[in-house]
């Protein structure tokens, strides 16, 4: 017999081995950020579109957005976990390398830091303070790019050529994070 209980509208099961509760039907959001008109800055949008075609897990949802700051709160609300995919230029990593960091470690990316709006970290903190259900765990996957300033509807040729390997790398990370 499996014990079930509900707390704050979340369904839990009791693990028969440990007696610890765990969530069932937890939801993970994979959110791709970027600007579709700015060369490699669109990498988050492109990757999440392709990943949504490849990963068919029921508890993983995919969304893309060109919004920033407080506008992202509406997209994150109601999920248990979130993975944010965005472009980044550090100059310290190879093109296409996936750099993982937490919300506490946010570094400058066009979507996560915005001079005309609240930054991503502050926006999530504000939402939590006001009682909105924000993901308990948020990771950011920055994709090292070379050009996030040139107006173009296409990724740079070098980045386009390594897209399949980036997608495979991300798919593994997403599937393990969402469990």
C-alpha positions as CSV (number, residue, x, y, z in Angstrom):
1,X,0.0,0.0,0.0
2,X,1.3,3.4,-1.0
3,X,0.6,6.3,1.4
4,X,-0.6,9.5,-0.4
5,X,-1.1,13.0,1.1
6,X,-1.6,16.5,-0.1
7,X,0.2,19.6,1.3
8,X,-0.3,23.1,-0.3
9,X,-2.0,21.5,-3.3
10,X,1.0,19.3,-4.1
11,X,0.6,15.5,-4.1
12,X,3.2,13.5,-2.3
13,X,3.9,9.8,-1.9
14,X,5.6,8.2,1.1
15,X,8.6,6.2,0.1
16,X,8.1,2.7,1.6
17,X,11.9,2.2,2.0
18,X,12.8,5.5,3.7
19,X,9.4,6.8,5.0
20,X,10.3,10.2,3.3
21,X,7.7,12.1,1.3
22,X,8.4,12.9,-2.4
23,X,6.4,14.8,-4.9
24,X,4.5,13.1,-7.7
25,X,3.7,14.9,-10.9
26,X,6.3,17.6,-10.3
27,X,6.7,19.9,-13.2
28,X,9.9,21.2,-14.8
29,X,10.0,24.2,-17.1
30,X,12.7,24.5,-19.7
31,X,12.8,28.2,-20.7
32,X,14.8,29.4,-23.7
33,X,15.6,33.1,-23.7
34,X,17.0,35.3,-26.4
35,X,16.3,37.7,-29.3
36,X,15.4,36.0,-32.6
37,X,16.8,39.0,-34.5
38,X,20.3,39.1,-32.9
39,X,22.5,36.3,-34.3
40,X,23.8,34.0,-31.6
41,X,21.6,35.6,-28.9
42,X,18.8,33.5,-30.3
43,X,20.6,30.3,-29.2
44,X,18.2,29.8,-26.2
45,X,15.2,30.0,-28.4
46,X,16.6,27.7,-31.1
47,X,17.8,25.1,-28.6
48,X,14.5,24.9,-26.6
49,X,12.5,24.5,-29.8
50,X,14.7,21.6,-30.9
51,X,14.7,20.0,-27.5
52,X,10.9,20.2,-27.3
53,X,10.8,18.0,-30.4
54,X,13.3,15.5,-29.0
55,X,12.3,15.2,-25.3
56,X,8.8,13.8,-24.7
57,X,8.6,13.6,-20.9
58,X,5.2,14.4,-19.5
59,X,6.6,16.4,-16.6
60,X,8.8,18.6,-18.7
61,X,7.4,21.7,-20.5
62,X,9.2,23.9,-23.0
63,X,8.7,27.6,-23.5
64,X,10.6,30.4,-25.2
65,X,10.6,34.1,-24.5
66,X,12.2,37.3,-25.6
67,X,11.0,39.0,-22.4
68,X,13.3,40.1,-19.5
69,X,13.1,40.8,-15.8
70,X,9.7,40.9,-14.1
71,X,8.0,39.6,-17.3
72,X,9.6,36.2,-16.8
73,X,7.8,35.6,-13.5
74,X,4.5,34.8,-15.2
75,X,6.3,32.1,-17.2
76,X,7.9,30.5,-14.2
77,X,4.9,30.5,-11.9
78,X,3.6,27.2,-10.8
79,X,6.6,25.0,-11.7
80,X,8.7,22.9,-9.3
81,X,11.9,23.3,-11.2
82,X,13.2,25.5,-14.0
83,X,16.0,25.3,-16.4
84,X,16.9,28.6,-18.1
85,X,18.8,28.5,-21.4
86,X,20.4,31.7,-22.6
87,X,23.4,32.9,-24.5
88,X,26.5,34.1,-22.7
89,X,29.9,35.5,-23.7
90,X,32.6,35.0,-21.1
91,X,35.6,34.6,-23.3
92,X,36.8,31.8,-21.0
93,X,34.9,28.9,-22.6
94,X,34.8,27.3,-26.0
95,X,32.1,28.2,-28.5
96,X,28.9,26.1,-27.7
97,X,30.1,25.1,-24.2
98,X,27.3,24.8,-21.7
99,X,28.1,26.7,-18.5
100,X,25.8,25.7,-15.6
101,X,25.2,28.0,-12.6
102,X,22.6,28.8,-10.0
103,X,20.4,31.8,-9.6
104,X,22.8,33.0,-6.9
105,X,25.7,32.9,-9.4
106,X,24.0,34.9,-12.1
107,X,26.5,36.7,-14.4
108,X,25.6,39.2,-17.1
109,X,23.5,37.9,-19.9
110,X,21.1,40.2,-21.9
111,X,17.9,38.4,-20.6
112,X,18.9,37.8,-17.0
113,X,20.3,41.3,-16.2
114,X,18.4,44.2,-17.6
115,X,19.3,47.9,-16.9
116,X,15.6,49.0,-17.6
117,X,13.9,46.4,-15.4
118,X,14.5,44.3,-12.3
119,X,17.1,41.6,-12.9
120,X,16.1,37.9,-12.9
121,X,17.3,37.1,-9.4
122,X,15.5,40.1,-7.9
123,X,12.4,39.3,-9.8
124,X,12.2,35.7,-8.5
125,X,12.9,36.9,-5.0
126,X,10.1,39.5,-5.2
127,X,7.7,36.9,-6.6
128,X,8.5,34.5,-3.7
129,X,8.1,37.3,-1.1
130,X,4.7,38.1,-2.5
131,X,3.6,34.4,-2.2
132,X,3.7,33.4,-5.9
133,X,4.7,29.8,-6.4
134,X,8.2,29.9,-8.0
135,X,10.3,26.9,-8.8
136,X,12.2,25.6,-5.8
137,X,15.2,24.8,-7.9
138,X,16.4,27.0,-10.8
139,X,19.5,26.4,-12.9
140,X,20.8,28.5,-15.6
141,X,22.6,27.0,-18.6
142,X,24.6,29.6,-20.4
143,X,25.7,28.7,-23.9
144,X,29.0,30.3,-24.9
145,X,28.5,32.3,-28.1
146,X,30.6,34.6,-30.2
147,X,28.2,37.2,-31.5
148,X,25.2,38.5,-29.6
149,X,25.2,41.9,-31.1
150,X,24.9,41.5,-34.9
151,X,21.3,41.8,-36.3
152,X,20.6,38.6,-38.1
153,X,17.9,36.0,-38.1
154,X,20.5,33.2,-38.3
155,X,23.0,31.8,-35.8
156,X,26.7,32.3,-36.7
157,X,27.9,29.5,-39.0
158,X,30.3,28.1,-36.4
159,X,27.6,27.9,-33.7
160,X,25.1,26.4,-36.2
161,X,27.7,23.6,-37.1
162,X,27.9,22.4,-33.5
163,X,24.2,22.6,-32.6
164,X,23.6,18.8,-32.6
165,X,26.3,18.3,-30.0
166,X,24.9,21.1,-27.8
167,X,21.4,19.6,-28.1
168,X,22.7,16.1,-27.0
169,X,24.6,17.6,-24.1
170,X,21.5,19.6,-22.9
171,X,19.1,16.7,-23.4
172,X,21.1,14.7,-20.9
173,X,21.3,17.5,-18.4
174,X,17.5,18.2,-18.7
175,X,16.4,14.6,-18.3
176,X,18.6,14.1,-15.2
177,X,17.5,17.4,-13.6
178,X,13.8,16.7,-14.2
179,X,13.9,13.4,-12.3
